Amino acid sequence: MRLIRLAALTSCLIASALGAQSITPEQLVGTWQGGFADIASGLGDIYRLSPDGGFTFAFSEMDCAKREVSFSGRWSVEDGVLVLRLTERRALVGGRLEPATGSCSSATELVGARARVRALDPPEVLRMDLGILEAVRTDLRGAVTTDGPLVDRVSIGGREYWRLSRNPDATSRDPD
């Protein structure tokens, strides 16, 4: 019986400690890139979270063969979960795949496709678990170092995202 009480008390203390680390929406506002903290020849997967609750998620510019380009809508944080209410999806239709040129990371690229925006009514809801938001020193390629710039990092849906800017409209990384 004591063991059960101890286990219950421990789980309450852990839940209380985790609650103290909850991420607020204000802390997430900005431009977040998946995988690495710098911009190569194009942006990786990007969340743009606005203070008014609007968001856009854009898939990596480096995958030139992809058809789905982005989705957007409204965002909130509920009990440590990023809740996305998708109201639009943007995709490329038609066109053809050809050998990639330029700075594509994919072997092929889509040529001659047209953009199509599809409204979602009712909105599609995605729930992404949030990890701990922390400032870490990095080499900007995702490796933690002791002497690199200090950059915010958070796990969204089990993947690391690095803050490029506190401005959700930024197209480059904020200076250190």
Backbone as numpy.savetxt, mean C-alpha at the origin, in Angstrom:
# Nx Ny Nz CAx CAy CAz Cx Cy Cz
-6.97 -24.49 37.15 -7.79 -23.30 37.15 -6.92 -22.03 37.15
-5.82 -22.07 37.95 -4.92 -20.93 37.96 -4.30 -20.71 36.58
-4.00 -21.78 35.89 -3.40 -21.69 34.57 -4.37 -21.01 33.60
-5.63 -21.33 33.69 -6.64 -20.71 32.82 -6.75 -19.22 33.12
-6.77 -18.86 34.43 -6.83 -17.44 34.80 -5.59 -16.69 34.31
-4.43 -17.32 34.47 -3.19 -16.70 34.01 -3.21 -16.49 32.50
-3.69 -17.48 31.77 -3.78 -17.37 30.31 -4.75 -16.25 29.93
-5.88 -16.15 30.61 -6.86 -15.09 30.32 -6.27 -13.72 30.61
-5.58 -13.58 31.76 -4.95 -12.32 32.12 -3.88 -11.93 31.11
-3.07 -12.90 30.71 -2.01 -12.64 29.73 -2.61 -12.18 28.41
-3.67 -12.84 27.94 -4.25 -12.44 26.66 -4.87 -11.05 26.76
-5.43 -10.68 27.91 -5.98 -9.33 28.11 -4.85 -8.29 28.07
-3.73 -8.60 28.73 -2.60 -7.67 28.72 -2.03 -7.50 27.31
-1.92 -8.59 26.58 -1.42 -8.51 25.20 -2.38 -7.70 24.36
-3.67 -7.95 24.46 -4.66 -7.20 23.68 -4.61 -5.73 24.04
-4.41 -5.41 25.32 -4.31 -4.02 25.75 -3.07 -3.36 25.16
-1.94 -4.08 25.18 -0.70 -3.53 24.62 -0.83 -3.32 23.12
-1.46 -4.26 22.43 -1.64 -4.10 20.99 -2.57 -2.94 20.69
-3.59 -2.76 21.49 -4.51 -1.64 21.30 -3.79 -0.31 21.41
-2.79 -0.24 22.28 -2.04 1.00 22.46 -1.22 1.34 21.22
-0.96 0.35 20.37 -0.18 0.56 19.16 -1.07 0.76 17.93
-2.35 0.92 18.11 -3.26 1.05 16.98 -2.87 2.22 16.10
-2.96 2.00 14.81 -2.63 3.03 13.83 -3.87 3.88 13.58
-3.67 5.19 13.60 -4.78 6.10 13.33 -4.78 6.46 11.84
-5.93 6.87 11.31 -5.96 7.30 9.90 -4.97 8.43 9.62
-4.81 9.35 10.54 -3.88 10.48 10.35 -2.45 9.99 10.10
-2.07 8.90 10.75 -0.72 8.36 10.59 -0.50 7.73 9.21
-1.58 7.33 8.55 -1.46 6.64 7.26 -1.57 7.56 6.06
-1.99 8.79 6.26 -2.14 9.71 5.13 -0.81 9.86 4.39
-0.85 9.75 3.08 0.36 9.93 2.28 0.44 8.95 1.13
1.63 8.85 0.56 1.92 7.96 -0.56 2.81 6.83 -0.06
2.37 5.59 -0.23 3.05 4.40 0.26 3.38 3.48 -0.90
4.62 3.03 -0.99 5.04 2.14 -2.07 5.42 0.77 -1.52
4.93 -0.27 -2.18 5.24 -1.64 -1.77 6.64 -2.06 -2.15
7.31 -2.76 -1.22 8.56 -3.41 -1.52 9.83 -2.64 -1.25
9.90 -1.36 -1.62 11.13 -0.60 -1.44 10.80 0.87 -1.25
11.76 1.62 -0.70 11.49 2.99 -0.26 11.95 4.05 -1.24
12.37 3.67 -2.43 12.82 4.66 -3.40 12.14 4.39 -4.73
12.32 5.29 -5.66 11.70 5.15 -6.98 12.78 4.76 -7.96
12.55 3.67 -8.67 13.51 3.23 -9.70 13.11 3.92 -11.00
12.98 3.16 -12.08 12.57 3.77 -13.34 11.06 3.94 -13.42
10.37 3.55 -12.38 8.92 3.72 -12.27 8.50 3.39 -10.86
7.26 3.69 -10.55 6.73 3.41 -9.21 6.31 1.95 -9.09
6.46 1.40 -7.88 5.93 0.07 -7.59 4.45 0.20 -7.26
3.87 -0.82 -6.63 2.48 -0.73 -6.18 2.36 0.42 -5.20
1.37 1.29 -5.39 1.26 2.53 -4.62 -0.13 2.69 -4.01
-0.17 2.99 -2.71 -1.39 3.48 -2.06 -1.25 4.98 -1.92
-2.26 5.72 -2.31 -2.34 7.16 -2.07 -3.57 7.36 -1.17
-3.30 7.63 0.11 -4.35 7.76 1.11 -4.51 9.23 1.48
-5.65 9.80 1.14 -5.90 11.23 1.36 -6.54 11.48 2.72
-6.31 12.68 3.28 -6.89 13.00 4.59 -8.42 13.09 4.56
-9.02 13.28 3.39 -10.48 13.36 3.29 -11.14 11.99 3.19
-10.34 10.91 3.24 -10.88 9.55 3.18 -10.91 8.95 1.79
-10.46 9.69 0.79 -10.36 9.13 -0.56 -9.04 8.39 -0.72
-9.00 7.42 -1.64 -7.75 6.70 -1.90 -7.70 6.25 -3.35
-6.47 5.99 -3.79 -6.21 5.31 -5.05 -5.12 4.29 -4.80
-5.29 3.10 -5.35 -4.23 2.09 -5.36 -3.87 1.88 -6.81
-2.59 2.07 -7.16 -2.12 1.85 -8.53 -1.12 0.70 -8.53
-1.34 -0.24 -9.45 -0.42 -1.35 -9.59 0.89 -0.85 -10.20
1.96 -1.58 -10.00 3.30 -1.20 -10.42 3.36 -0.75 -11.88
4.04 0.38 -12.08 4.28 0.88 -13.44 5.29 0.00 -14.18
6.01 -0.81 -13.43 7.07 -1.63 -14.02 6.53 -2.88 -14.72
5.30 -3.28 -14.40 4.68 -4.44 -15.06 3.89 -3.92 -16.26
4.53 -3.92 -17.40 3.93 -3.33 -18.61 2.91 -4.26 -19.28
2.74 -5.48 -18.77 1.80 -6.42 -19.38 0.48 -6.50 -18.62
0.37 -5.81 -17.52 -0.83 -5.93 -16.70 -2.03 -5.26 -17.38
-3.20 -5.76 -17.07 -4.44 -5.16 -17.59 -5.10 -4.28 -16.54
-5.10 -4.73 -15.27 -5.70 -3.90 -14.22 -4.68 -2.83 -13.83
-5.09 -1.57 -13.90 -4.18 -0.45 -13.65 -4.32 0.07 -12.23
-5.57 0.29 -11.77 -5.77 0.87 -10.44 -7.20 0.67 -9.99
-7.42 0.97 -8.71 -8.77 1.07 -8.17 -8.79 2.21 -7.17
-9.97 2.75 -6.91 -10.07 3.90 -6.01 -11.40 3.88 -5.28
-11.50 4.74 -4.28 -12.72 4.82 -3.49 -12.48 5.54 -2.17
-13.01 4.98 -1.09 -12.92 5.55 0.25 -12.16 4.58 1.15
-11.44 5.13 2.15 -10.69 4.30 3.08 -10.95 4.73 4.51
-10.75 3.77 5.42 -10.84 4.04 6.86 -10.00 2.99 7.58
-9.79 3.21 8.87 -9.10 2.24 9.72 -10.09 1.81 10.79
-10.30 0.50 10.90 -11.23 -0.05 11.90 -10.56 -1.21 12.62
-10.32 -1.04 13.90 -9.74 -2.11 14.73 -8.47 -2.70 14.13
-7.54 -1.85 13.71 -6.26 -2.33 13.17 -6.34 -2.88 11.76
-7.42 -2.58 11.06 -7.61 -3.07 9.70 -7.84 -1.88 8.78
-7.14 -1.86 7.64 -7.39 -0.85 6.61 -8.58 -1.34 5.80
-9.66 -0.57 5.81 -10.87 -0.94 5.08 -10.96 -0.07 3.83
-10.98 -0.73 2.68 -11.06 -0.04 1.39 -12.43 -0.32 0.79
-13.14 0.75 0.44 -14.43 0.62 -0.23 -14.23 1.09 -1.67
-14.07 0.13 -2.57 -13.75 0.42 -3.95 -14.99 0.90 -4.70
-14.89 2.06 -5.32 -16.00 2.60 -6.11 -15.68 2.63 -7.60
-14.39 2.46 -7.97 -13.98 2.43 -9.37 -12.80 1.49 -9.57
-12.79 0.83 -10.73 -11.63 0.04 -11.17 -11.23 0.54 -12.55
-9.94 0.70 -12.76 -9.42 1.12 -14.06 -8.63 -0.04 -14.66
-8.91 -0.34 -15.92 -8.24 -1.45 -16.60 -7.95 -1.06 -18.04
-7.07 -1.83 -18.66 -6.77 -1.68 -20.08 -7.45 -2.81 -20.83
-8.15 -2.46 -21.91 -8.86 -3.46 -22.72 -8.33 -3.41 -24.14
-8.42 -4.54 -24.81 -7.94 -4.61 -26.19 -6.43 -4.62 -26.24
-5.90 -4.25 -27.37 -4.45 -4.20 -27.53 -3.84 -5.58 -27.70
-2.53 -5.61 -27.72 -1.80 -6.86 -27.90 -0.51 -6.83 -27.08
-0.01 -8.00 -26.75 1.26 -8.11 -26.02 2.40 -8.24 -27.02
3.45 -7.45 -26.79 4.66 -7.49 -27.60 5.86 -7.58 -26.67
7.03 -7.96 -27.20 8.22 -7.98 -26.34 8.43 -6.60 -25.71
8.78 -6.60 -24.44 8.92 -5.35 -23.68 10.12 -4.55 -24.14
9.97 -3.24 -24.08 11.07 -2.31 -24.36 11.20 -1.38 -23.15
12.22 -0.59 -23.13 12.36 0.40 -22.07 12.61 -0.21 -20.72
11.94 0.32 -19.71 12.23 -0.06 -18.33 11.20 -0.99 -17.73
10.54 -1.79 -18.53 9.57 -2.76 -18.01 10.29 -3.88 -17.26
9.68 -4.34 -16.18 10.23 -5.50 -15.49 9.58 -6.78 -16.02
8.53 -6.62 -16.82 7.86 -7.78 -17.42 8.48 -8.08 -18.78
8.35 -9.33 -19.23 8.93 -9.74 -20.51 8.16 -9.17 -21.69
6.88 -8.86 -21.46 6.05 -8.32 -22.53 5.40 -7.02 -22.07
4.90 -6.26 -23.03 4.15 -5.04 -22.71 2.92 -4.97 -23.58
1.89 -4.34 -23.03 0.61 -4.20 -23.70 0.68 -2.97 -24.60
0.35 -3.15 -25.89 0.42 -2.06 -26.86 -0.96 -1.89 -27.50
-1.37 -0.63 -27.65 -2.62 -0.34 -28.34 -3.88 -0.59 -27.52
-3.75 -0.71 -26.21 -4.93 -0.94 -25.35 -5.62 0.38 -25.03
-6.88 0.32 -24.65 -7.67 1.49 -24.26 -7.98 1.40 -22.77
-7.99 2.55 -22.13 -8.33 2.59 -20.70 -9.85 2.52 -20.56
-10.29 1.76 -19.56 -11.71 1.66 -19.25 -11.89 1.81 -17.74
-12.82 2.69 -17.35 -13.14 2.88 -15.93 -14.51 2.25 -15.69
-14.57 1.39 -14.67 -15.82 0.73 -14.34 -16.23 1.14 -12.92
-17.43 1.73 -12.81 -17.97 2.11 -11.50 -18.46 0.86 -10.78
-18.25 0.81 -9.48 -18.69 -0.32 -8.66 -19.81 0.13 -7.74
-21.01 -0.36 -7.99 -22.17 0.00 -7.17 -23.00 -1.24 -6.95
-22.98 -1.80 -5.74 -22.40 -1.24 -4.52 -20.88 -1.38 -4.52
-20.22 -0.60 -3.65 -18.76 -0.68 -3.57 -18.29 -2.07 -3.17
-17.13 -2.45 -3.67 -16.47 -3.69 -3.27 -15.64 -3.36 -2.03
-15.70 -4.18 -0.99 -15.00 -3.90 0.26 -13.82 -4.86 0.42
-12.64 -4.29 0.64 -11.44 -5.07 0.94 -10.98 -4.72 2.34
-10.55 -5.72 3.10 -10.04 -5.52 4.45 -8.60 -6.01 4.49
-7.69 -5.10 4.86 -6.27 -5.40 4.88 -5.73 -5.21 6.30
-5.21 -6.29 6.90 -4.63 -6.16 8.23 -3.45 -5.20 8.20
-3.35 -4.36 9.23 -2.24 -3.43 9.36 -1.25 -3.95 10.38
0.03 -3.86 10.06 1.09 -4.21 11.01 1.51 -2.95 11.75
2.62 -3.04 12.43 3.13 -1.91 13.21 3.72 -0.86 12.26
3.38 0.39 12.51 3.96 1.51 11.77 5.22 1.92 12.52
6.36 1.91 11.81 7.62 2.24 12.46 8.53 3.00 11.51
9.37 3.83 12.06 10.39 4.53 11.28 11.67 3.71 11.36
12.21 3.34 10.21 13.43 2.52 10.18 14.46 3.13 9.24
15.71 2.86 9.51 16.79 3.29 8.62 16.90 2.25 7.51
16.99 2.72 6.27 16.98 1.80 5.13 17.96 2.25 4.05
18.34 1.30 3.21 19.16 1.64 2.04 18.27 2.06 0.87
16.97 2.22 1.11 15.94 2.63 0.14 15.54 1.50 -0.81
16.21 0.36 -0.76 15.81 -0.79 -1.58 15.06 -1.81 -0.72
14.83 -1.46 0.54 14.08 -2.34 1.42 14.89 -2.97 2.53
16.21 -2.88 2.46 17.05 -3.47 3.51 17.21 -2.46 4.65
17.12 -2.96 5.87 17.31 -2.12 7.05 18.80 -1.96 7.28
19.25 -0.72 7.54 20.66 -0.43 7.77 20.81 0.36 9.06
22.03 0.69 9.42 22.26 1.51 10.61 22.51 2.97 10.25
22.79 3.26 8.98 23.15 4.63 8.62 22.34 5.23 7.48
21.33 4.55 6.99 20.51 5.08 5.90 19.48 6.08 6.41
18.73 6.68 5.49 17.70 7.63 5.91 16.59 6.94 6.70
15.94 7.69 7.57 14.84 7.20 8.38 13.55 7.30 7.57
12.87 6.17 7.33 11.68 6.11 6.49 10.60 5.32 7.22
9.34 5.80 7.14 8.22 5.07 7.74 7.93 3.81 6.95
7.63 2.72 7.69 7.29 1.43 7.08 6.09 0.86 7.82
5.17 0.26 7.07 4.02 -0.40 7.66 3.68 -1.63 6.83
3.12 -2.63 7.47 2.65 -3.80 6.75 1.17 -3.60 6.45
0.80 -3.75 5.18 -0.59 -3.65 4.75 -0.94 -4.97 4.06
-1.86 -5.71 4.65 -2.23 -7.00 4.06 -1.07 -7.98 3.99
-0.12 -7.87 4.94 1.00 -8.79 4.99 2.18 -8.40 4.11
2.12 -7.26 3.44 3.22 -6.79 2.59 3.76 -5.47 3.12
5.10 -5.31 3.07 5.71 -4.07 3.53 5.47 -2.94 2.55
5.07 -1.78 3.09 4.93 -0.55 2.31 5.76 0.53 2.99
6.41 1.35 2.16 7.29 2.42 2.63 6.67 3.75 2.25
6.69 4.71 3.19 6.12 6.02 2.90 7.09 6.80 2.00
6.61 7.18 0.83 7.39 8.04 -0.06 7.19 9.49 0.32
5.97 9.81 0.79 5.65 11.20 1.12 4.42 11.24 2.01
4.31 12.30 2.80 3.09 12.53 3.57 2.01 13.17 2.69
2.40 13.54 1.48 1.48 14.12 0.50 0.94 12.99 -0.38
-0.38 12.75 -0.39 -0.92 11.66 -1.21 -0.82 11.91 -2.71
-0.51 13.15 -3.11 -0.38 13.47 -4.53 1.07 13.48 -5.00
2.01 13.11 -4.15 3.43 13.17 -4.48 3.79 12.21 -5.61
4.72 12.64 -6.44 5.24 11.79 -7.50 6.70 11.44 -7.30
7.26 11.89 -6.16 8.64 11.56 -5.83 8.74 11.39 -4.31
9.85 10.85 -3.86 10.07 10.63 -2.43 10.44 11.96 -1.78
9.89 12.20 -0.59 10.25 13.40 0.17 11.73 13.37 0.48
12.37 14.54 0.50 13.79 14.57 0.88 13.95 14.17 2.35
15.10 13.63 2.67 15.37 13.14 4.04 15.56 14.29 5.00
